[in-house]
Structure formats: C-alpha cells, structure tokens
Amino acid sequence: MNRINAMKKTTRLAAVFLTALIVLAVLSWPLILERLKLESDKAFEIAVDYRGVPDIEISDAIKLYESKFTLFCDSGNTGQSFGFDTIMFVKTGESLKSGPFRYCFENNIIPDKIMVADKQKFICLNEFAAPGKLTGINREKIITLHMLSKGEKEKLSQEDIVKRFKRAAVERNIKILVAPDLKTALKIKESLSALKYRQEKFRSNPMKMRAVSGKGQIIFKKSYALLLALSLPIFGFFLMRLYKGVFARFVCLTFVSLLASMIIAGTLSGTDFINKLNMFSGAKAALLLPALAVFFFLAYENKTLFDKKSVCILSAIALSFIVLAVIARSGNYSMPLLPFEKEVREWFESVFVARPRLKEFLLGHPAMLSGLFLYGRTKISREKAAAIILISLGMLGQTSIINTFCHPHADFILSALRTAYGLLLGCAIGGVVILCLKLVKKY
C-alpha cells in the first residue's frame, strides 16, 4: 500500500514538473519566432581576399565591380580600393586607417579607441576567433564573417572550399563570406544563388533581435541553459520509467529532450548568441554527464551484476568509449574524420536537406531502443549489463538533440530537420536491431 501511494506521489510530481516544462517551452516561442523571421531572410555578401596584393589587375577590378563583390584588403592596397565596398583587415597593434571601411581585426582583437571614441565603426568578426572586447559597441554595427585560416587555401580543393562557405551561409547564417580568390568567389556566388539566396552589401547587422542582453543577463542565460541541458535528460530518463513498453518509454524520453531543446533555444535566442558574440558553455559536459549519471544509477540499481570481473571490464571499455566519443568527436577542433566518414557525410548532405548527426541515428537512438528492449526482458547478468551500457550510450542520442539547439548561430529550421531525420533513421535502425534480437532469442 505504501509503495502504491509513493508511486502516485511520484507520478503527480512528475506530471507537475512536465507541465511546467511545457509552459516554459510555449513561453519560449515568441523569441524563437522572431529568430525564425530573421533567418528567413536569405542574403549573403562575398568579399574577395586581396591582402598582400599591392596592385589589383584591371581585369580583376572589373570583375569585382560587375560581380558586386567586396574588396577584403589590408593597409598595403587601400589605394586600389577606391570605388569598391571595402573591408579593411587590421593586424594587431597596427594603426587604424581612416576611410569608408568596414573593419576586420586580426584574432578579433579590437583596439581600445574603437571602444571609446568610435563606436559607430562597422566591425566584422571572424566566426572562428573568440570575440574581443565588445562592451559598449553598437550591435547594429557588428556582423560575423567567415574566412579561411592560414594554410587552408593550399590544403583544401576549390570544391571543398565552396562547400565550406556554402555551409557557413546555409547552416550558420554567416552573412559575409571572404573567398580566397576571385574564381572561388564566383563559384560560391553560383552555389548560393542556386539556392535562391540573394547578394547584398550589409550596412547594419541583419541578425539583430529587439533586445541586447547585458553581461549579467548573458551569464544567467548561459548558466540556466547549462542547468537545463544537464538536468532534463536525467529527468526524462526517470519519467520514462513510469511507462511500460520500449517505444512508449523512448517517446517519453525524446519528448522531454525536445521540450528542453525548445526552452534552451528560446533562452539563447538573442543578438549576442545568434551572432556568436557569446556562446553556450559546457557543451561537452552536457553531452557526457547525463549519460554517465544514468550508467551509475543503473549500475547501482543492479550492483550484484558488477561483482563479476568480466562485466566490470566490459563496462569500463564502454564508459571509455562514451568519454572518447564526446571529447574527441565534438567541437570545432575534434579528432580527424574516420576513413570514408567525409564521403558518408557528404552523401547524407546530398540526400537530406540537413545532415542528421551520426551519433544520434547510428549510435544513440538504436542503442537506447535495443537497451530498453533487453533491460526489461532478461535476467541473464551479461545481457543485463549490456542493456545498461546500451541505455547509457543511448543517452548520448538524447543529449545530442539538446546540444543541437544549444548553438543558436545554427539555422533553427535546419536544426529541427536534422533532429527529425536522426529520430526517423534511428528508430528505423533500432527497430531492425530489436527484430534481430527477437529472432536470436527465438532460435
């Protein structure tokens, strides 16, 4: 009787908490809709990199003008920029040239005098360098650009460069694309024009939302988003245990992950976050810690299983795999791609509008479904231990869903499509795995 009463109290508490999450997700939609409106304006600007070129050939100058490209230059060729829209690249410590320029500072290190005396200068920030001092700078005058780092022009083929800049514009809403040369610029323009993008010269930040958060608000939003990303997958895990059936549990868990994604997307929908002036902190911890927490809870719940040395070794290997998968394969500076992985990713990009994440449809979702299937249907110690490991791996699929929406510089619609494709493919693969497990048990 006491157990039944405790179960009822737990169910009521879970229902109240779930209702609160739904309310928070609904309240997040006005900000998400405002962000969607900004993202629907598909425009780009192409600048051609002429740094270190003192004299631009007349034929190139004519093509620049006719193609409506911007000149990306340094102090060595400002005299040739007359008549062109120009972005001036300023090296750290170099004196600032006056003129009708937009400025891109080396390593995003912005001179103090910009902060004090000339806040109206247009600043183009390199998306892959950490933003420098931005306090007090008018957000109307800040825009993110994409450019190659030193040596990448020689390492990458023109085709790879064009694909990279296309992803920057389509997937991350980068507005200014700094092509390494004129021929590549023409290819990038052709690629984006085919997607119905229009070419433009930006005189203000096109991705500015109505409110700019102060430093305190930024810290609060980042902390709040991290707390949600860490705690809600664990809440979803415990909530799904109130249900019976593999797919019912999976749907419950995924529903909580999607609610968390919407709340976090709304929280981080603001000028600083969508322009990468500030970024979500703790992405790897949010991917990893919920999976580890679920493993240790299930291991404690079935602690008699782990008296056996073989189970402990298998679990240690699985945990090491989870940690390596998260640390080495997430972020901008991860380990090199596996053999054929580049080809696989490009194939998915050609088939789907948005490439689903491999760790969701190929690992996380099938592992969760097969783990839930095994966990409730076996008393054999090794199979039970395998189920615990699979469920823990499966949590990576859920945390990956949430992680996708922790990066508001990424296009929201593409993030939603990426998640949907991952769920559809993951459920299909998981269903096949469960069918195979049933056949193995039967025969």
N, C-alpha and C positions, 0 to 999 in steps of 0.2 A: 504493500500500500504506500509506504514511504517512497519507494522507488518510483511509483506511478506519479505521485504528487511532485517529486523532484523533476520528473520528465516534463510534466505540464508547465512547471515554473520556467524550466529551461526553454521550452517551446515558446512561451509567452514573451520571455526576454529576447529571444532571437527574433521574434516577429516584430517587436517594438524597434529593435536595432535595425532590422531590414527596412522597416517603414521609414525610419529616419534617413537611411541611405537613399531611398527612392526620392524622398523630398529634397535632399541635397542635390541629387542628380537633376531633378526638374528645375531647381533654382539656378543650376549652372548653365542652362540652355540659352538664356539671353546673351551671355558673353560668348558662348560657342557660336551662336547665330551671327553675332557681329563679326566674329573672326571669319566665319564662312563667307560673309559678304565681301570682306577684304580679299580672301583667297580666290574668289570667283573672277576677280579682275586679272586676267591672264596677260600680263605685259612683261617685256624684258628690254634691257638695254645692253648692247655689246660694245665693249671698248677693246681696242687693239693695242697690245703691248709694244711700244716703241722706246722703252727705256734703253739708254746706251747707244741710241742711233742719232747722231748729231744732225744728219741731213736726210730727210724723208724724200724719197724719189717722187717726182711729179706724178708718175703713173699711179703710185700708191696713194698719194694725196687725192687724186681724182676719184679713185675707187672708195676711199674713206668717205668722201663727201657724198658721192652718189649712193652709197650703201647706208648712209646715215649712221655711220659708226662714230664712236667717241675715241679720241686720242688719249691713250694712257702713257704718260711720259714722265721724265724727271727734269731736273734743272738744266741738263745738258742740251735739251732740244725744245725749250719753251718758245724760242724764237720761231720755230716752224709750226707752232700750234695756232697761229693767227687764223681766225675764221672757223676753227674747229671747236666743238664742245670738248673740253679737256678735263681730265682727272690728273692731278699732279701727285706723283709719288715722292714723298719726303722721307729721306733717311733720318734715323735717329741722330739728333744733335745738329742736323743741317738747318741753316737759316731758312725761314719760311718766305717763299716768293709771293709777292702780291700780284693779284690779277684775277680775272673772272674764272677762277678754277674751282673745281671740287677737289678735295684733298684726300689722299690715302697715305697714312703714316706707317712706316716700317714697324712691324710687330705690334701694330695698333697702339704705339706709344705716342700719346697726344701731348704736344707742348703745353706747359702751364699757361702761356699767354693766350692760348685759344680758350682756356677755361675762364680767364679773367676778362680779357679785352675784346675778344671777337667771337662771341658765342653763335653768331649767325653764319659762320663759315660752314659749308656743306662738307660733312665728313663721311667718307666711305670706309667701312670697317671690313677687314679681311675675316671671313667667317671662321677660318681655322686658326686664328690667333686670338688669345684671350684679350677682351676689350680692356683698354687702359682706363684712365680717369674719365668718367663720363658725367660726374655730378655737375649739374647746372647747365649742361649742354642741351639745347633745344632738340627734343626728339623729332621734330619736323625736319631737322637738318641732318639726321643720321640714317644711313642705309647700308645694308650688308652687301658686299660683293664677293665673288668667287674668282680665285686666280690660282695658277699653278705655283708650287713651291720651287725652289732652286733645284735644277736637275731633272725635274719631272718631264719637261718638254722633250728631252733626249731619251728618256726611258719609255715613254708612252707613245703608241702609234697615234696617228691623226684620228683614226676611228675611235680609239679608246678615249681620247681627249674630248671628242664631240659627244660621246655617250655620257661622259662625266659631267660636262657642262649642261647637257640636257637634263640629267638627274637633278642637278643643282637648282635649275629653274622649275622643273615639274614637281619634284618631291619635296624640296625645301623652300620654295618660294623666294629664292635668291633673285634679285632684280637686275644687278649689274654683273655681267659676265666678262672677265678680262681674258680675251683669247690671246694665245701666244704669237699669232701671226695673222696676216690678212686672209690667207686661204682657209685657215681653220675657222676664222670668224664667219666667212661666207657659208661654210658647211654648218656651223651652229645655227646661223640665221635660217637656213633652209630647213633644218631639222625641226626647229621650234615653230616656224611658220606653217609647216605641215600639220602641226597640232592646233592650229588656229590661234596661236599666240600672236600678239601684235607688238611691234617695235616702238619704243618710246624713249624720250630723254627725261630723266627724272629730276625735277627741281624741288621735290619735297618727298618725304618718306611715305610711300604708298601703303605701308603696313602699320600705320599708327592708329591705335584704338583710342577711344574717347578719354581714357584715364591713364595717367602715368603714375606708377606706384613709387612711393618714397623708399628709402633704404630699409626702414623698419618694416614696411609692408612686404618688401621683397623677401626679407629674412623670414617673416611669418609665413608667407605663401610657400616658400621652399621647404620650411620645416613641416608645415601642415601636409603638403603633398607627399613628403617622405614618410611621415607617420601613416598616412593612408595607404601608401604603397607597401609598407611593411606589415601593417596590421590586418588589412581587409582580406588578403589571400588566406590568412590563417583563420579569420572569421568564416570565410566561405568554406574552408575545409571542415570546420566543426559544424557549420549549418547543414552541409550536405549529409552528414552522418545521421541526421534526423529522418532522412528519406531512405527508402528501400529501392533497389534496382540500380543497375550500373548507369544507365543513361539519365535517369532521374537525378542521381547524385551529380553526374557530370554537368547537367543543365543548371542545377542549383549553384554549383561552384562557379561555372562560367558566368552566370547571371550576376553574381556578386562582383566578379572581376570586371565585367562590363560597366556596372554601376560605379565601381572605383575609378575606372578609366574616364567616365563622363565627369565625375566630380573633380578629378585632378586636371582634366582638360579645361574645365571651366575656371578652376583656380589659377592655372598658368596661362590663361588667355589674356595677355596684356602686351603692351608695346615692347617692354624690355625682354620678355620671354620669346615672343614670336620673331623678334629681330636678333635673338641670341646675344643681347647685351648682358643678360643674366641667364643662367642655365640651371636646370634641375640638378641638385647634388645628391649623390648616393645611389646612382643607377645600378651599380654592381651589387651593392648591399641589398637593394630592393629585389633584385633578381635572385640572389643567393639565399638570404637569411630565412625567408618563409619556407623554402624547400628543406633547409636543414632543420628548422623548427618542427616541421611535420615528420621528418625522419626520426628525430629523437623522441617525439611524443609516441609514435607508433612502436618504436623500439622499446620504450619504457612500458607501454601497454602490453607488449609481448616479450618481456625481458627474459623469460625462460628459453626463448629461441636462441638468444645470444650467448648461451652457455657453451655452445659448440664453436670450436675454433674455425671451422670452415665457413660458418655463417659470418663470423666476425671479419674474416679476411675478405669475403665477398662484399660485405658492407663497406669496409674500408676502401676497397677498389672503386665501388660505386660512388662513395662520397668524394673521393679524389677526382673522379670523372666530372661530377657536378661542379666542383670548385673550379677545375681547369676550364670546363666549358663556359663558365660565366666570366672568369677573369681573363682568359686568353682570347675568347671569341666575341667580346662585346667592347664597345667603344670605337673611337676613330683610329686608334693605334693598336690593333689587335694582331695576333699571330698571322703569318701568311696563309692564304687560302689553301685548302687541300687540293690534291690532284683532281682535275675536271670540275672543281667547285665553281670556278669562274664561268665555265661553259653551261653548267646547270643553272646558275643564277640568271645568266643572260637568256637561256631558253625560257625560264619562268617569266622573265620580263617581257618576252615577245608573245607569250601566250596569255598572260594575265595583265590587266590594267595596272595592278600594283603587285609586286612580287611578294608572296607570302613568306614569312620567316621560317627557315628550315627548322629551328629549334622548337617551333610550335607544331607544325603539321607532320614533321618527320620524327620528332622525338617526344615532345611534351604531351600532346593530346593522345596519341596512340598509347604511350606509356601509362597515362592516367586511366584510360578506359580499360586496358588489359590488367592493370594493377587492381582496380576496383573489382573487376571480374574475379580475379584469383583470390583476393583477400577474403571475400565472403563465402568462398566455395571450397576451401581446402583447410585441412588441419595438419598437413604434412609440413614439417618445420622448414625445409628448404624452399618449398613453394610459397609458404607464408612470408619468409624472409625476402624472397624475390618480389612478392607483391608489395611489401613495404618499400623496397628500393624503387620499384616502378612508380608507385604513387608519389614518392619523393621527386623522382625525375619528372613526373607529370606536373608537379607544381611549377616547374620551370616554364611550361607552356602558359600557365595562368599568369605568372609574374611577367612573362614576356608580353602578354596582351596589355597589361597595365603599363609596362615600360614603354610601349609604343606611343602611348598618349602622354607620357611624361616629357615629350620633346615637342613643344608647341610650334617650333620653327618648321616642323614637318607638316605637309598638307593634311588637313583633318580628314577629308573625304578619302584620300589615298590610304591613310592610316586605318580608317574604318573598313575599306575594301581589303586591305592586307590582312586584317584580323578575321574578316568573314571568310576569305579564301582559306586561311590557315585552319579555321574551325571546320569548314566543309571537307577539306582534304584530310585533316587529322581524324575526323570522325569516320570517314570512309576507310582510312588505313586501320584505325583502331577496330572498326567493325570486322574487317578481314582478319585481323590478329585474333580477335575473340572467337571468330568462327573456326580458325585453325586450332585454337586451344580446346574448343569443344570437341573437334574431331579427334585430336590427340587423346583426350580423356576418354572418348567413346571407344576408340580402337586400341 
